[in-house]
């Protein structure tokens, strides 16, 4: 019996491409375009708020801005324009990654994953187009948060549905899925970011909306190759929690809680980091000034370039039974990302009162990419593999809770950029993500045992 046949989520077509179910590639391309839309808008968001929308002359155009600012300051204290922008960004990212918990539950129990993905894509497209109209800014953010909630967990869960839990191709499939994220994230700032930064904010936001529509078309075109829907209706038809599943769920939540320390530091790449690039980095190349949003593209390009090398190394180690287990990979990734933040601190100390040379942030992104490849796809794959069938999509949605916590923390930490010297700001983030590496090393054995994976993955 094949791996696909073993899995309850067997796709309707058994055709394969490059050794993987055909449905994987429709999901991957859908995710690439969805991420194009998401990161295209996100590359502009902090710059848009801090440089224009939240400035006194423009803020009055935003419906409900006075109430919004009052609520924010009642919670976080008095906020400068820059602090309000970074805090707003942090909360937006946080809720984008919190909402998939509810979207995953609705997909598991009521809507089905396919319908949930379609609803999410439509809401996100509407949100992106609303961003082109200043009065609708806050409503646009709400639409994007809601749409992401329906789409994210349910789309990622369908990757896992294509394979049996013991199928060794799962990690590769999720790595391809995450590579699609980075393809979209690489292209988006070059197109949406450049349009918004150089020609007009609203052109960039509109391009993001077009990208989401393309993603929806691809997804619906490949519907026949996607995994079969989990049964819904009577309780007897649905998978139910089994004895011991509670321990597995707690272990997954603990693992994701530790990865939140990584996401706290990583979120700054899209939050305070563009403001640091704008104010501290010499962006001139051959008499041309590199747009700020291109650095986000560089971040994703580094992942795309290094992913084949990292995957190849894992395969080589696997042949010698020396490949690190998933928990160890996450620990390594946290340690590497801590080094990336230390690298920025050293660059600041070396520059002194001068601007930081371009090679410091460029190399920073390549170090970050290695850390991300050891954490992002691996934590997602581990969650999908270990989560009980009864709540699999909801737990995959819970993967994004770590990013939710990281988003809130990064937004709150963004205020310290105006207080600490830049080298201290980046060293603070190195300490945060470095703590994650230590915790994963200490808890690797108990976590694997609690997830019932200790016999599959040897440390």
SULQUI-V113608 format. One record per residue. N is the residue number from 1. SS is DSSP state (2 for helix, 1 for strand, 0 for the rest). PHI is phi as a letter, one per 20 degrees, with the letter a starting at -180 (NA if undefined). D_FIRST is the distance of its C-alpha to the first C-alpha in Angstrom with 2 decimals. Layout:
BEGIN
{{N SS PHI D_FIRST} {N SS PHI D_FIRST}}
END
This chain:
BEGIN
{{1 0 NA 0.00} {2 0 f 3.83} {3 2 f 6.74} {4 2 f 8.28} {5 2 f 6.29} {6 2 f 6.80} {7 0 f 10.32} {8 0 f 12.88} {9 0 e 14.58} {10 0 g 12.27} {11 1 f 14.77} {12 0 f 15.83} {13 0 d 15.52} {14 0 e 12.67} {15 0 f 15.56} {16 1 c 16.03} {17 1 c 19.34} {18 0 l 19.86} {19 0 m 16.23} {20 1 c 16.17} {21 1 g 15.54} {22 2 g 18.77} {23 2 g 19.58} {24 2 g 20.23} {25 2 f 23.20} {26 2 f 24.74} {27 2 f 24.63} {28 2 f 26.07} {29 2 f 28.87} {30 2 f 29.66} {31 2 f 30.07} {32 2 g 32.23} {33 2 f 34.63} {34 2 f 34.70} {35 2 f 35.63} {36 2 g 38.16} {37 2 f 39.86} {38 2 f 39.69} {39 2 f 40.91} {40 2 f 43.40} {41 2 f 45.13} {42 2 f 44.71} {43 2 f 46.30} {44 2 e 49.42} {45 2 f 49.51} {46 2 f 51.53} {47 2 f 53.85} {48 2 f 54.37} {49 2 f 55.27} {50 2 f 57.36} {51 2 e 59.13} {52 2 c 59.72} {53 2 f 58.40} {54 0 e 59.53} {55 0 f 62.88} {56 2 g 65.83} {57 2 f 66.57} {58 2 d 63.09} {59 2 g 61.81} {60 0 f 63.95} {61 0 f 61.94} {62 0 e 58.80} {63 0 f 58.67} {64 0 n 58.69} {65 2 f 59.17} {66 2 g 62.07} {67 2 f 60.16} {68 2 g 57.07} {69 2 f 59.18} {70 2 f 61.04} {71 2 f 57.90} {72 2 f 56.54} {73 2 f 59.85} {74 2 f 60.12} {75 2 e 56.88} {76 2 d 57.12} {77 0 n 60.89} {78 0 g 62.93} {79 0 c 60.83} {80 0 f 62.09} {81 2 g 60.70} {82 2 f 58.38} {83 2 f 57.32} {84 2 f 56.66} {85 2 f 54.52} {86 2 f 52.38} {87 2 f 52.10} {88 2 f 51.12} {89 2 f 48.49} {90 2 f 47.12} {91 2 f 46.91} {92 2 g 45.35} {93 2 f 42.55} {94 2 g 42.17} {95 2 f 41.74} {96 2 g 39.48} {97 2 e 37.02} {98 2 e 37.88} {99 0 f 37.29} {100 2 f 33.47} {101 2 f 33.29} {102 2 f 34.68} {103 2 f 32.88} {104 2 f 29.52} {105 2 f 30.52} {106 2 f 31.58} {107 2 f 28.37} {108 2 f 26.29} {109 2 d 28.50} {110 2 c 30.52} {111 2 e 30.28} {112 0 n 26.63} {113 2 f 25.82} {114 2 f 26.49} {115 2 f 29.91} {116 2 f 30.79} {117 2 f 30.21} {118 2 f 32.39} {119 2 g 35.11} {120 2 f 35.13} {121 2 f 35.49} {122 2 f 38.35} {123 2 f 40.17} {124 2 f 39.89} {125 2 f 41.25} {126 2 f 44.14} {127 2 f 44.82} {128 2 f 45.05} {129 2 f 47.48} {130 2 f 49.50} {131 0 f 49.95} {132 0 f 52.17} {133 0 d 54.72} {134 2 g 56.49} {135 2 f 57.39} {136 2 e 53.71} {137 2 g 52.54} {138 2 f 51.75} {139 2 f 50.08} {140 2 f 47.97} {141 2 f 46.72} {142 2 f 45.80} {143 2 f 43.84} {144 2 f 41.95} {145 2 f 41.16} {146 2 f 39.93} {147 2 f 37.83} {148 2 f 36.17} {149 2 g 35.37} {150 2 f 33.39} {151 2 e 31.67} {152 2 g 30.88} {153 2 f 28.58} {154 2 f 26.73} {155 2 f 26.11} {156 2 f 25.00} {157 2 f 22.66} {158 2 f 20.80} {159 2 f 19.97} {160 2 f 18.18} {161 2 f 16.42} {162 0 f 14.65} {163 0 c 12.72} {164 0 f 11.19} {165 0 f 14.20} {166 0 e 13.19} {167 0 f 12.47} {168 0 f 15.47} {169 2 f 16.14} {170 2 f 17.53} {171 2 f 20.97} {172 2 f 21.27} {173 2 f 20.38} {174 2 f 23.03} {175 2 f 25.39} {176 2 f 25.15} {177 2 f 25.81} {178 2 f 28.80} {179 2 f 29.96} {180 2 f 30.13} {181 2 g 32.33} {182 2 f 34.54} {183 2 f 34.79} {184 2 f 36.13} {185 2 f 38.29} {186 2 f 39.67} {187 2 f 40.69} {188 2 g 41.94} {189 2 f 45.00} {190 2 f 46.02} {191 2 e 46.19} {192 2 f 46.70} {193 2 f 48.51} {194 2 f 50.82} {195 2 g 51.63} {196 2 f 52.37} {197 2 f 54.24} {198 2 d 56.34} {199 2 d 56.70} {200 0 q 56.28} {201 2 g 53.96} {202 2 f 53.08} {203 2 f 51.85} {204 2 f 49.25} {205 2 f 48.09} {206 2 f 47.94} {207 2 f 45.76} {208 2 f 43.29} {209 2 f 43.11} {210 2 f 42.40} {211 2 f 39.47} {212 2 f 37.90} {213 2 f 38.29} {214 2 f 36.51} {215 2 f 33.57} {216 2 f 33.40} {217 2 f 33.47} {218 2 f 30.55} {219 2 f 28.45} {220 2 f 29.22} {221 2 f 28.69} {222 0 e 25.03} {223 2 g 24.32} {224 2 f 21.80} {225 2 e 19.51} {226 0 e 19.74} {227 1 g 17.36} {228 0 f 17.80} {229 0 f 20.67} {230 0 f 20.40} {231 0 f 22.02} {232 0 c 25.79} {233 0 p 28.50} {234 0 f 28.85} {235 2 f 28.25} {236 2 f 25.83} {237 2 e 23.46} {238 0 e 23.53} {239 0 f 21.86} {240 0 c 24.62} {241 0 f 25.70} {242 0 d 24.86} {243 0 g 27.26} {244 0 n 27.53} {245 2 f 26.46} {246 2 f 30.15} {247 2 f 30.38} {248 2 f 27.47} {249 2 f 29.22} {250 2 f 32.54} {251 2 f 31.16} {252 2 f 29.72} {253 2 f 33.11} {254 2 f 34.97} {255 2 g 32.99} {256 2 f 33.62} {257 2 f 37.24} {258 2 f 37.75} {259 2 f 36.29} {260 2 g 38.92} {261 2 f 41.46} {262 2 f 39.81} {263 2 f 39.70} {264 2 f 43.38} {265 2 f 44.33} {266 2 f 41.91} {267 2 f 43.18} {268 2 f 46.63} {269 2 f 45.50} {270 0 d 45.64} {271 0 d 48.41} {272 2 f 51.41} {273 2 g 50.42} {274 2 g 51.48} {275 2 f 54.86} {276 2 f 55.13} {277 2 g 54.36} {278 2 f 57.01} {279 2 e 59.66} {280 2 c 59.10} {281 1 d 57.42} {282 0 f 59.23} {283 0 e 57.08} {284 1 e 59.37} {285 1 c 58.02} {286 0 l 60.49} {287 0 m 62.63} {288 1 d 59.64} {289 1 d 58.42} {290 0 f 54.64} {291 0 g 53.52} {292 0 f 52.36} {293 0 f 49.10} {294 2 f 48.05} {295 2 f 47.46} {296 2 f 44.52} {297 2 f 43.13} {298 2 f 43.72} {299 2 g 41.73} {300 2 f 38.64} {301 2 g 39.34} {302 2 f 39.33} {303 2 f 35.83} {304 2 f 34.61} {305 2 f 36.36} {306 2 e 35.25} {307 2 g 31.60} {308 2 f 30.38} {309 2 f 32.46} {310 2 f 31.18} {311 2 f 27.48} {312 2 f 28.28} {313 2 f 30.04} {314 2 f 27.17} {315 2 f 24.89} {316 2 f 27.68} {317 2 f 28.10} {318 2 f 24.39} {319 2 f 24.51} {320 0 d 27.36} {321 0 l 25.74} {322 0 d 28.69} {323 0 f 27.28} {324 0 f 28.90} {325 0 f 26.84} {326 2 f 26.93} {327 2 f 30.03} {328 2 f 31.87} {329 2 g 31.12} {330 2 f 32.73} {331 2 f 35.70} {332 2 f 36.19} {333 2 f 36.08} {334 2 f 38.75} {335 2 f 40.94} {336 2 f 40.76} {337 2 f 41.64} {338 2 f 44.56} {339 2 f 45.79} {340 2 f 45.66} {341 2 f 48.02} {342 2 f 50.25} {343 2 g 50.43} {344 2 f 51.89} {345 2 f 54.36} {346 2 f 55.53} {347 2 f 55.93} {348 2 f 58.12} {349 2 f 60.23} {350 2 f 60.67} {351 2 f 61.77} {352 0 m 64.27} {353 0 e 66.27} {354 0 e 64.99} {355 0 f 61.90} {356 1 f 58.61} {357 0 f 57.73} {358 2 f 54.76} {359 2 f 52.74} {360 2 f 52.34} {361 2 f 50.20} {362 2 f 48.39} {363 2 f 47.22} {364 2 g 46.55} {365 2 f 43.78} {366 2 f 42.06} {367 2 f 42.19} {368 2 g 40.89} {369 2 f 37.94} {370 2 f 36.74} {371 2 f 37.09} {372 2 f 35.22} {373 2 f 32.21} {374 0 e 31.94} {375 0 c 32.23} {376 2 g 31.34} {377 2 f 27.70} {378 2 f 26.96} {379 2 f 28.41} {380 2 f 26.52} {381 2 f 23.13} {382 2 f 24.06} {383 2 f 25.08} {384 2 f 21.91} {385 2 f 19.75} {386 2 e 22.06} {387 0 f 23.19} {388 0 g 22.19} {389 2 f 20.17} {390 2 f 23.31} {391 2 c 25.44} {392 2 f 23.19} {393 2 f 25.09} {394 2 f 28.35} {395 2 f 27.69} {396 2 f 26.73} {397 2 f 30.01} {398 2 f 31.63} {399 0 g 30.86} {400 0 f 33.69} {401 2 f 36.02} {402 2 f 36.63} {403 2 f 37.87} {404 2 g 39.88} {405 2 f 41.70} {406 2 f 42.12} {407 2 f 43.57} {408 2 f 46.15} {409 2 f 47.07} {410 2 f 47.45} {411 2 f 49.65} {412 2 f 51.81} {413 2 f 52.05} {414 2 g 53.07} {415 2 f 56.58} {416 2 f 57.16} {417 2 f 57.05} {418 2 e 60.58} {419 0 d 61.68} {420 0 e 60.16} {421 0 f 60.79} {422 2 g 57.75} {423 2 f 56.96} {424 2 f 56.97} {425 2 f 54.72} {426 2 f 51.99} {427 2 f 52.51} {428 2 g 51.99} {429 2 f 48.53} {430 2 f 47.78} {431 2 f 48.62} {432 2 f 46.40} {433 2 f 43.19} {434 2 f 44.12} {435 2 f 44.16} {436 2 f 40.51} {437 2 f 39.69} {438 2 f 41.56} {439 2 f 39.91} {440 2 f 36.36} {441 2 f 37.31} {442 2 f 38.87} {443 2 d 36.07} {444 2 f 32.98} {445 2 f 32.20} {446 2 g 32.81} {447 2 f 30.86} {448 2 f 27.65} {449 2 f 28.11} {450 2 f 28.82} {451 0 e 25.73} {452 0 m 23.65} {453 0 d 22.67} {454 0 f 25.05} {455 0 e 22.50} {456 0 e 20.31} {457 0 d 23.33} {458 0 e 26.23} {459 0 f 29.59}}
END
